[in-house]
């Protein structure tokens, strides 16, 4: 994901995140669709985390749903930061903290 973002010069973000930030508060049509898609993405992350817990690869203290919401929100913020400073520093920090600390 870092390579893809860097390939485009840190000028692209996530379509859902971009729409959520720029359009959702102005469109009664798009707001629920954006929310549903972000929720589905969060559900998929939560399922993966629950499966990792089930096989002993993730600390049992972590709530899969809350952790999924956090990871998704952190990723969206990471993309905003990467676009703001045209740098992969935020992406590196995201991966280091999420996969090197939180989900170890």
C-alpha positions in Angstrom: 0.0 0.0 0.0 2.9 2.3 0.7 4.4 1.6 -2.8 1.1 2.3 -4.5 0.7 5.6 -2.6 4.3 6.6 -3.3 3.9 5.6 -7.0 1.3 8.3 -7.3 3.4 11.0 -5.6 1.3 10.8 -2.4 -1.5 12.7 -4.2 -4.2 10.0 -3.9 -6.1 9.0 -0.9 -8.8 6.5 -0.3 -12.0 7.2 -2.3 -14.2 6.5 0.7 -12.1 8.7 3.0 -12.0 11.5 0.4 -15.7 11.3 -0.1 -16.3 11.1 3.6 -14.2 14.1 4.3 -15.4 16.3 1.5 -19.0 15.2 0.5 -20.7 13.2 3.2 -21.9 16.1 5.2 -23.4 17.7 2.1 -25.1 14.7 0.5 -28.0 12.8 1.9 -27.5 10.3 -0.9 -23.8 9.6 -0.5 -23.6 9.8 3.3 -25.3 6.5 4.0 -23.4 4.8 1.2 -20.1 6.0 2.5 -21.0 5.0 6.0 -22.1 1.5 4.9 -18.9 0.9 2.9 -16.7 2.1 5.8 -18.6 -0.1 8.2 -18.2 -3.1 5.9 -14.5 -2.5 5.6 -14.4 -2.3 9.4 -16.3 -5.6 9.7 -13.8 -7.3 7.4 -10.9 -6.0 9.5 -12.7 -7.1 12.7 -13.3 -10.6 11.3 -9.6 -10.9 10.4 -8.6 -9.8 13.9 -11.1 -12.2 15.5 -9.7 -15.1 13.4 -6.2 -14.1 14.5 -7.3 -14.2 18.1 -8.9 -17.6 17.7 -5.7 -19.1 16.5 -3.6 -17.4 19.1 -1.9 -14.8 16.9 -3.4 -11.8 18.5 -3.7 -10.8 22.2 -7.0 -11.8 23.6 -7.4 -8.5 25.4 -8.0 -6.6 22.2 -11.6 -6.1 21.2 -11.7 -6.9 17.5 -14.4 -4.4 16.6 -12.9 -1.5 18.5 -9.4 -2.3 17.2 -10.8 -2.5 13.6 -12.4 0.9 14.0 -9.1 2.3 15.3 -7.0 0.7 12.5 -9.3 1.9 9.8 -9.5 5.5 11.2 -5.7 5.5 11.7 -5.2 4.4 8.1 -7.5 7.1 6.7 -5.6 9.7 8.8 -2.3 8.3 7.6 -3.4 8.9 4.0 -4.3 12.4 4.8 -0.9 13.0 6.4 0.9 11.4 3.5 -0.9 13.7 1.1 -0.3 16.8 3.2 3.5 16.4 3.3 4.1 14.3 0.2 6.0 11.8 2.3 5.8 8.2 3.4 6.7 9.0 7.0 3.1 8.7 8.2 2.7 5.4 6.4 5.9 4.1 7.9 4.7 5.2 11.4 1.3 3.5 10.8 2.8 0.2 9.8 5.4 0.3 12.6 2.8 1.0 15.3 -0.1 -1.0 14.1 1.8 -4.1 13.0 4.9 -3.7 15.1 3.2 -2.8 18.4 -0.6 -3.0 18.5 -1.2 -6.3 16.6 1.8 -8.2 17.8 
